[in-house]
Amino acid sequence: MADALVSVVVNIILDNLNSLFLEEMGLAGSLKKELQSLESTLTTIQAVLHDAEEKQWKSEAIKNWLGKLKQAAYDLEDVLDDFKTEAQRRRSKVSTFFSLQNPLVFRLNMARKFKNAREKLDAIAEEKSKFHLRECVVEAAIEWNEDRQTSSLVKESEILGRADEKEKIVSMLVSNASHHDDLSVYAICGMGGLGKTTLAQLVYNDKNMAKAFDLRAWVCVSDDFDIKRLTKAIVESIEGKSCDIQELDPLQRRLVEMFVGKRFLLVLDDVWNEYHDKWDRLKQALQCGARGSTVIVTTRLEKVALMMATIPFYRLGCLSDDDSWSLFNQRAFGMGIKEGNVNLDATGRQILQRCGGVPLAITAIGSILHSKSQESEWLRVKDSEIWDLEDEGKRILAVLMLSYEHLPPYMKQCFSFCSIFPKDSVMVKDELIGLWMANGFIPSRRLLDLHDTGCEIFSELTRRSFLQEIKEDVDGTVTCKMHDLIHDIATSIMGHECCVIEPNERLKIPKTARHLFVHNSSSSTNIMDLSKLQPLHSLILGNEISFCGI
């Protein structure tokens, strides 16, 4: 289980320290000196965090170091909260003489607490030299990964559950090409692992598409929406060979020469670019084709689909139960259930439930089970967390984590916090936003109050498929759920910080827990007493939020 929230927490603490310097202009002496030392230490650590979070997947030592760092950062966050609370009391007119500490005693106490936090962080900062971490002052962009490159090739006989969708899209695009003069852009949108690329490959290689279009090109876009690179990739895809042209103008002229008077089909796979101007510049170069020319876009982001598509986009869903089982059978059993493996059927169906109809997960876990013939081995897979499942399990996480990595820091915290709710829970929008607000996850903006900003965050997480099954009842109450695999991502990020006490489970709160969910049927003996011993920030009893910001 990896730690992916450390950089987020450190960034937020640095922002809080900067705010303190701006708000508390009267800071002086040892207190100001400790705060400046803390800022310096955290900035030094921040410089290597991106590299550390990348390498923790392969290094248990780095993973443990990040865990210690995050705990120390949370301890510091608690001290900062105490400081801000006391400062607010002093500015408040309702404060009484008895509620205020002596100013000198207060400063000395806070200076001591900040010093202890700084010494702990200094010791952790010294340890980083052992890991030879690469410094990066500015947060690095998500790096190009060779494993993310795609091509138009697909083995259709191995693809299950998408035939009807392929036929509908092909029929629509062929018909559309015959009746539209302008360039058409069609987008396929959905969460990672659903098979957007696979569906695009099926459509691209369909014989009716080959007849309807004079030219076809496939380009894997990924994070780098560079106009020159993409233009060159389109030219190379059509010509089937490397292009030596290096400058944009001659590249685009070459593209126009190829497309003019020809009806073309272009697939732009795995698009993340949200900037209109970049898309407009590429789109302008594509206007030279004959009437009916079409671009197919695949993306995880609804915002991208809405920006690029000229006709309603297609939201790809999960596989049906029957198709999921057929795909699982194909991967786990090969051509059929082998002799002696019949008893694995029930266990296999339980494992399949965890995949939630996501082809990537079904294929990966089925591949893990293909070489396992003992029921005990299948049971171990069933009871394991995804991040513990050999290389295939890590591949599932890596694909889904891409969406997380593209979130801004404050949204990462809001999303990962949702792991406090058990799987398949129905979450109420306003209650969720209230918890985000109470925990300080929502950044303040001058023109919006915190709740309005929280609504924006909720909508964005919905558009990116982190929150699904959005429903609104007659009285306007909005609810949502998380896909099990998305919940696994949030859990892998938060670790034991979000703790769920299952029904009839003995009440034991991990020392690292900051947010606690206790089922109504769980033993509630001394919950309030235990909470006083824990640095809890949220406690939910059943579906009732009992208190926050403890």
SVG drawing of the C-alpha trace seen along z (x, -y; Angstrom):
<svg xmlns="http://www.w3.org/2000/svg" viewBox="-40 -43 63 76">
<polyline fill="none" stroke="black" stroke-width="0.4" points="0.0,0.0 1.6,-3.2 1.5,-6.7 0.4,-9.3 -0.9,-12.1 2.4,-13.3 3.1,-16.0 -0.5,-17.2 -0.2,-17.5 3.2,-19.2 1.9,-21.7 -1.1,-22.6 1.1,-23.1 3.4,-25.4 0.4,-27.4 -0.8,-27.6 2.6,-28.8 2.7,-31.5 -0.8,-32.6 0.4,-32.8 3.3,-35.1 0.8,-37.3 -1.9,-37.3 0.2,-37.4 2.4,-40.3 3.2,-40.6 5.1,-37.3 8.4,-37.9 11.3,-36.2 11.6,-32.5 8.2,-31.8 8.9,-33.5 12.3,-31.9 10.8,-28.4 8.2,-29.0 10.8,-30.2 13.0,-27.1 9.9,-24.9 9.2,-26.5 12.9,-25.9 12.8,-22.2 9.5,-21.5 10.7,-23.3 13.8,-21.1 11.7,-18.0 9.2,-19.2 11.9,-19.3 12.3,-15.5 8.8,-14.4 7.8,-13.8 10.7,-11.4 10.0,-9.7 6.4,-9.1 7.4,-7.6 10.0,-5.3 8.0,-4.1 6.3,-1.4 9.7,0.4 11.3,-0.6 9.8,0.5 12.4,-1.9 11.2,-4.9 7.5,-3.9 8.2,-3.8 10.1,-7.1 7.1,-8.7 4.8,-7.2 6.9,-8.8 7.0,-12.1 3.2,-12.1 2.6,-11.4 5.1,-14.2 3.3,-16.5 0.0,-15.7 1.3,-16.4 2.5,-19.7 -0.9,-20.4 -2.5,-19.8 -0.1,-22.3 -0.9,-24.9 -4.6,-24.3 -4.1,-25.0 -2.2,-28.1 -4.8,-29.5 -7.7,-28.6 -6.0,-30.5 -5.2,-33.5 -8.8,-33.6 -10.0,-33.6 -7.8,-36.6 -9.3,-38.5 -12.8,-37.6 -14.8,-40.0 -16.7,-37.2 -13.5,-35.8 -13.4,-36.1 -10.4,-36.7 -10.5,-33.2 -10.6,-31.6 -7.3,-33.3 -3.8,-32.2 -1.2,-34.7 0.2,-36.0 3.8,-35.4 3.0,-31.8 1.1,-31.2 4.0,-32.2 6.5,-30.2 4.2,-27.1 3.7,-27.4 7.4,-28.0 8.1,-24.8 5.6,-22.8 6.8,-24.1 10.4,-23.4 9.5,-19.7 7.8,-19.4 10.7,-21.0 13.3,-18.7 11.2,-15.7 11.0,-16.9 14.7,-17.7 15.6,-14.2 13.3,-12.9 14.8,-15.3 18.3,-14.0 17.3,-10.4 16.4,-11.4 20.0,-11.5 20.1,-7.6 17.7,-7.3 19.5,-9.4 16.3,-11.2 16.1,-13.6 15.3,-17.2 12.5,-18.9 11.6,-22.4 8.6,-22.7 6.2,-19.8 7.1,-17.6 4.6,-17.0 3.3,-13.5 6.0,-11.7 5.5,-10.0 5.3,-6.3 6.1,-3.8 3.5,-1.4 0.8,-4.0 1.4,-4.1 -1.3,-2.5 -1.8,-1.5 -4.7,-0.7 -4.0,3.0 -6.5,5.3 -7.4,9.0 -11.1,8.8 -11.7,12.4 -10.4,11.8 -12.6,8.8 -15.9,9.6 -18.9,7.5 -18.4,4.5 -19.8,5.8 -23.2,4.1 -21.6,0.7 -19.1,1.1 -21.9,1.7 -23.9,-1.3 -21.0,-3.7 -19.9,-2.4 -23.4,-2.8 -23.7,-6.3 -20.3,-7.5 -20.8,-6.1 -24.2,-7.7 -22.9,-10.9 -20.0,-11.0 -22.5,-10.9 -24.6,-13.8 -22.2,-16.3 -20.0,-18.8 -18.0,-20.0 -15.4,-18.1 -17.1,-15.8 -15.6,-15.0 -16.9,-12.1 -15.7,-11.4 -15.7,-8.2 -15.5,-9.0 -15.2,-6.9 -13.1,-5.9 -9.7,-4.2 -9.8,-0.5 -13.2,-0.4 -11.8,0.2 -12.2,-3.1 -9.1,-2.5 -10.3,1.1 -13.6,-0.2 -11.9,-2.8 -9.7,-0.1 -12.7,2.1 -14.4,-0.9 -11.3,-1.9 -10.7,1.6 -14.3,2.3 -14.6,3.0 -17.4,0.5 -15.2,-2.3 -12.4,-1.2 -14.9,-1.6 -16.3,-4.9 -13.0,-6.7 -10.2,-7.3 -7.5,-7.7 -7.2,-6.5 -4.7,-7.6 -4.2,-6.6 -2.3,-8.8 -1.8,-8.2 -1.9,-11.7 -1.5,-11.1 -0.5,-14.1 1.6,-15.9 -0.8,-17.8 2.1,-19.3 0.8,-20.5 4.1,-19.8 4.4,-16.3 0.8,-15.4 1.0,-16.7 4.1,-14.7 2.5,-11.6 -0.6,-11.9 1.7,-12.2 3.7,-9.2 0.6,-7.1 -0.8,-7.7 2.5,-7.3 3.6,-4.3 7.1,-5.6 9.2,-8.1 8.9,-11.8 12.1,-13.9 10.4,-17.3 11.1,-19.2 9.3,-22.5 5.6,-23.0 4.8,-25.0 6.1,-22.5 4.6,-19.6 1.2,-21.2 1.6,-21.9 2.4,-18.2 -0.7,-17.3 -2.9,-19.5 -1.4,-17.9 -2.4,-14.5 -5.8,-15.4 -7.1,-17.8 -10.0,-16.3 -9.8,-13.1 -12.3,-11.9 -10.2,-10.9 -10.7,-9.1 -8.4,-10.2 -8.3,-8.6 -6.8,-10.8 -6.4,-8.3 -6.1,-9.1 -6.5,-12.8 -6.0,-14.9 -5.7,-18.4 -8.3,-20.8 -7.1,-23.9 -9.3,-25.2 -6.5,-27.1 -4.4,-24.0 -7.2,-22.0 -8.3,-24.9 -4.8,-25.1 -4.8,-21.4 -8.4,-21.4 -7.7,-24.2 -5.1,-22.1 -7.7,-19.3 -10.3,-21.3 -8.8,-20.6 -10.4,-17.1 -13.3,-16.2 -16.9,-16.4 -17.6,-13.7 -14.1,-13.6 -14.2,-12.4 -12.1,-12.5 -12.6,-10.0 -11.4,-11.1 -11.0,-8.8 -10.7,-10.5 -11.3,-10.0 -12.4,-13.6 -15.9,-14.8 -14.6,-18.3 -12.4,-17.2 -15.2,-15.3 -17.5,-18.4 -14.8,-20.7 -13.8,-18.6 -16.9,-16.8 -19.2,-18.3 -21.8,-15.5 -23.0,-14.0 -20.2,-12.0 -20.6,-8.4 -20.1,-7.5 -18.7,-4.0 -20.1,-1.8 -19.0,1.3 -19.5,4.8 -22.7,6.7 -22.5,9.6 -22.7,12.2 -20.0,10.5 -17.8,10.1 -18.1,13.8 -17.3,14.7 -14.2,12.6 -13.1,13.9 -13.6,17.5 -11.5,16.8 -8.6,15.4 -8.8,17.6 -9.7,21.0 -8.6,20.6 -10.9,22.6 -13.0,23.9 -13.1,25.1 -10.4,27.8 -11.0,31.0 -10.7,30.5 -11.4,26.7 -15.2,26.9 -15.2,26.1 -13.5,22.8 -16.7,21.4 -18.2,20.0 -14.9,18.4 -14.3,17.0 -17.7,15.3 -16.9,13.7 -13.5,12.5 -15.3,11.2 -17.6,9.0 -14.6,7.0 -13.8,6.1 -17.1,4.3 -17.4,4.9 -14.1,3.2 -12.4,5.2 -8.9,4.2 -9.4,5.6 -11.2,8.7 -8.4,9.4 -5.6,8.7 -7.0,10.8 -8.1,13.6 -4.5,13.7 -3.2,14.1 -5.5,17.0 -4.8,18.7 -1.7,20.5 -3.3,21.3 -5.2,24.5 -5.7,24.9 -8.8,23.5 -6.6,22.2 -4.7,20.0 -7.9,18.6 -9.1,17.8 -5.9,15.9 -6.5,13.8 -10.1,13.2 -9.0,12.0 -6.0,9.9 -6.0,6.2 -5.5,5.2 -2.1,3.6 -0.9,6.9 -1.8,8.9 1.5,9.5 2.5,7.3 -1.0,7.5 -2.6,5.9 -0.1,3.1 -0.9,2.6 -4.6,2.0 -3.6,-0.5 -1.2,-2.3 -3.9,-2.8 -6.4,-4.1 -3.9,-6.2 -3.3,-8.2 -6.7,-9.9 -5.7,-10.7 -2.4,-12.2 -4.2,-14.7 -6.2,-16.1 -5.2,-19.4 -3.8,-18.9 -7.0,-20.0 -9.2,-17.8 -6.9,-14.8 -7.6,-15.2 -11.3,-15.5 -11.4,-12.4 -9.2,-10.2 -11.1,-11.2 -14.2,-9.4 -12.5,-6.1 -13.9,-6.8 -17.2,-5.4 -17.4,-1.6 -17.6,-0.2 -21.0,-0.5 -22.1,-3.3 -24.5,-5.9 -22.9,-9.3 -25.0,-12.5 -23.5,-15.4 -24.2,-18.1 -22.9,-15.9 -19.7,-15.1 -19.1,-18.7 -19.7,-19.5 -17.0,-17.0 -14.6,-18.5 -15.2,-21.9 -14.8,-20.8 -11.5,-19.2 -10.1,-22.2 -9.8,-20.4 -11.6,-23.1 -9.5,-26.2 -11.0,-29.6 -11.7,-31.8 -12.7,-35.5 -15.8,-35.2 -17.1,-31.9 -18.0,-30.6 -16.6,-27.2 -19.9,-25.3 -20.0,-26.7 -16.4,-25.7 -17.3,-22.3 -20.1,-21.9 -17.6,-22.6 -15.2,-20.0 -18.1,-17.4 -19.1,-18.2 -15.5,-17.8 -15.0,-14.5 -18.3,-13.4 -17.1,-14.5 -13.9,-12.5 -15.8,-9.3 -14.4,-9.3 -18.0,-9.7 -20.7,-7.8 -24.4,-6.8 -25.5,-10.4 -29.1,-10.6 -31.4,-13.4 -34.6,-12.6 -37.9,-14.6 -36.7,-16.9 -33.5,-17.8 -31.1,-15.6 -28.2,-14.5 -26.4,-11.2 -23.5,-9.3 -21.4,-6.1 -17.9,-5.1 -16.9,-2.2 -15.2,0.5 -11.9,0.1 -12.0,-3.7 -12.6,-3.1 -9.5,-0.8 -7.5,-3.7 -8.7,-6.1 -8.0,-3.4 -4.5,-2.8 -3.8,-6.5 -5.2,-7.1 -4.1,-3.8 -5.2,-3.6 -6.0,-7.3 -9.6,-6.5 -10.7,-3.6 -14.0,-1.6 -15.2,0.5 -17.3,3.3 -20.5,4.7 -19.8,6.8 -16.1,6.0 -14.2,5.3 -13.7,1.6 -10.0,0.9 -8.9,-2.4 -5.4,-2.4 -3.0,-5.0 -2.7,-6.6 -6.5,-7.0 -7.8,-10.5 -11.2,-9.8 -13.4,-7.0 -16.6,-5.3 -18.4,-3.0 -21.4,-0.9 -24.5,-1.2 -24.4,2.5 -20.8,2.2 -20.0,2.1 -20.3,-1.6 -19.0,-1.1 -16.7,-4.0 -16.5,-5.4 -16.5,-8.9 -13.8,-8.1 -11.7,-6.4 -12.0,-9.4 -10.4,-11.6 -7.3,-9.5 -7.1,-9.6 -6.3,-12.5 -9.6,-12.1 -10.9,-14.8 -14.1,-13.0 -16.3,-10.4 -19.3,-9.0 -21.7,-6.6 -23.6,-4.6 -24.7,-7.4 -24.8,-10.1 -22.0,-12.5 -21.6,-12.8 -18.8,-15.3 -15.9,-16.7 -12.7,-18.5 -11.9,-16.7"/>
</svg>
